[in-house]
């Protein structure tokens, strides 16, 4: 029972930190986000479409990870770790946020490939529109990026391995459906 109470307290503290950082570094311009500290992801994840930030890291990385994800929320819908997000991280650091330079420097010169972008875009489309036929979403994504089935299938296989690691050995149904639809 004590463990459950400790988790609730950490969630509450995460929410307080979000509110404090939102006021201090973002001028309260971010909408209210739910901070989840025991979610299905290890590390951090920002879901701007449903106003959730997952922060499941060691206590020593909690603040940096929360600020990292808040920067994603601030620049949404811009690319993940591209120049817009990097500038936001630099801005936060200049304002005194406890962000080590390595936190954003590691993403310099790391661009997503065309196939990675289309996989991410397709997954987002599937998650946001679960009633849309997956094959139609995949076809539209392939057309948009000019990829062959073989190119997309190769990237999807690599991506599935990554998702298997993220989800502790299992792969969510919609990701398997995506792979089978390519």
N, C-alpha and C positions, 0 to 999 in steps of 0.2 A: 504494500500500500504506500509506503514511503517513496518508492521509486516513481509511482504514478504522480504523486504530489510534486516531486522534483521536476518531472517533465512539464507539468502545467506551469510551474514557476518559470522555467526556462523559456517557455513559449511567451509568457507574459513579459519577461524581460526583453525578449527579442522584439516584441511589439513596441515596448517603451523605447528601445534603441532606435527602431525604425522611425518613430515619431520624432525623437530627438534629432536624429540625423536629417530627417526631412526638413525640420525647421532650420537647423544650423547650416546645412550645406546646399539645400535645394529651395530655400525660401518657401517651404510648404507647398510647392507646386506639384509634387507627386500626389496622386490620389491615394486613398487609404488602401494599403496592401495587407493581406493576412500573412503573417510570418509563421511558417511551419518548420519546426525543428526536428520532427520525427517522420518525415515523409519518405517516399519510395526512392529518392535519389541520394547518392552520397556526394557531398560537395555542395554546390549551390545551383539554383535554377530559378529563373525569373519567368513567370507566366503572366505577361501584361494583359492578355485577353480575359483573364479571370481574376486579376489583381491578387496573385499569390506569389510569394517568394519562399522557396525552400532553402533552408540553411542547415545542413546536417554534416557538420564538421567538428573537429576537436575545439574545445573551448578557446584555445590559443589562436585559432583561425576565424572565429565567429565574426568578429567586427569587420575584418578585412573582406570576408566573403559576403557579408551583408551589404557593405558599401559597393562591392563589385556588382552585385545583383541590382542594387538600387541604381547604379549607373546604367545598367541595361534598361531598367524601367524608364529612366529619364530620356534616353535616346530612341526608344521604341518608336517607329518600326525599323530603324536603321539596322544594318548588319551587325552580327554578333560582336566580334572583337576588332572591327575595322577602325579606320581613322576617326570616325565620329565618336565611337565609344572610347577610344584612347584619349581623345581630347577632353572628354568628360572626366576621365580618371585623372588626367593631369590637372584639370580645373579643381577637382575635389582635393587633390594633394596640395595645391597651392593655397587652398582655403584652410589647410591644417588637418585635413582628414588623415587618420593613421593608415596610409596606404603606402607600402614599400614600392619603390620604382619598378622592381622586378614584376610586380603584380600586373602591370600593363605593358611593360617593355617586352615580355616574353611573347606577346602576340604580334609584334612588329614583323612585317614581311611574311606573315602567315596568312595567306589568302585561301579561302575555300575554293576547291576546284568547282568546275561547272556541275559535275555530277553530285558533289556534296551539297551544293546549293539547291539543286532540284530535289534531292532526297529530303532535305530539311523542309523545303517548301511543300512537297507532297505530303509529308507527315503532318505538317501544320494544317494543311487543307483537310486531311482525313480526320484529324482530331477536332477541328472546328466545325466540320460538316459531316458528321458520322453517317448521315443518310445518303450522301452522294456516293454513286458507284465508284469504288476504288479504281477500276480499270479506266474510267473516264478521266479521273484526276491524274493518273499516271500518264495517259496519252497526252493530255494538255501540257503537263510538265515537260515531257519529252519534246513536244513540238516547240514549246517556248525556248528551250535551251539547245535545240538542234542535236539531240543525242540519239544514238541508235539504241535499240533494245539491248544489244550486247554491252555497250558502254554503261548503260544504266544498271543492268543486271550485275555487272562486275562491282560497281560501287555499292550496290545494295547488299551484296554478299559481305563486303568489308564492313559495312554499316551494321549488319546483323550481328557480327561478332562483337562490335562495340556495345550494342544494345544488350546482348546476352550478359556481358560483364556488368553493365549498369543495373540490370534487373536480377542480379544474383542467379544467373544460370537459366532463367526463363525469359521468354520473349513475349511481350503483350500481343494479343490476337491481331490488333490492327496493323502491327508491324509485319507479322507473318503474312497477313493478307496483302500488304503492299508488295512484299517480295514475290508472292505467288502471282501477282497481277502484272508484273513487268514482262 
